[in-house]
Amino acid sequence: MEITPDTIVYWSCGPFTLNATLLFTWLVMTVMSFGSWLVTRRLTSSVRISPWQNLLESIVAGMKRQLDAVSKTRTRELFPFVGTLFLFIAISNLLSVVPGFRSPTGSLSTAAALAVCVFLAVPVFGISKVGFVSYLLNYLRPTPLMLPFNVMGELSRTLALAVRLFGNMMSGSMIGAILLMIAPLVFPVLMQVLGLLTGMVQAYIFAVLAAIYISAGMTVGERKKTT
């Protein structure tokens, strides 16, 4: 039983290795790109819309409502980045019901990469609002002695994001595999449903935390600038 898709290697040539994490990450990105093109190519503002457009509008409206709850004034700014994070994690987890598919979110490298994206997005959004110097001064408040602690705080929450996503997805897969070995005729359907539910919850939590961190960085920067 593989704990992570990183250990499943399909092709290797010298320093180059194609494992399940890379393969299925690119597969998910392809599905997202093709799906977005397919759904948006015939958008209409008429009363009668296609089921696909109805589904798309429902998803977008739902994500906007959640972002409004985090920061109503920053929904438009946060939506592209946070929405993409949510869709990538959610689709990766939903596709896990396909036989042979290994969700890339079950890899620590993928979880760490997504967390690093959030880590980098916080200063990018903050600097875009208040400027480079004003944003960096936030790390020196209320005293320059707080600089190492503020930096450690940023790093620790990035680590927590990665470990939370990886830990929950990995533990869910392991528990499911153990239960399937114990009672293969009883648990398969229940474990699939539970896995889908867990995957969607993890996608929601990751996206909401990302929105909170980015919004907080932008708010702090603006507050310090006005004072």
QUILINZI-V693530 format. One record per helix or strand. SS is the DSSP state (hx for helix, st for strand). FROM is the first residue (numbers start at 0). TO is the last residue. If there is no record, write none. Layout:
[[SS FROM TO] [SS FROM TO]]
This chain:
[[hx 4 6] [st 8 12] [st 15 18] [hx 19 39] [hx 50 69] [hx 71 96] [hx 103 105] [hx 107 129] [hx 131 139] [hx 143 181] [hx 187 225]]
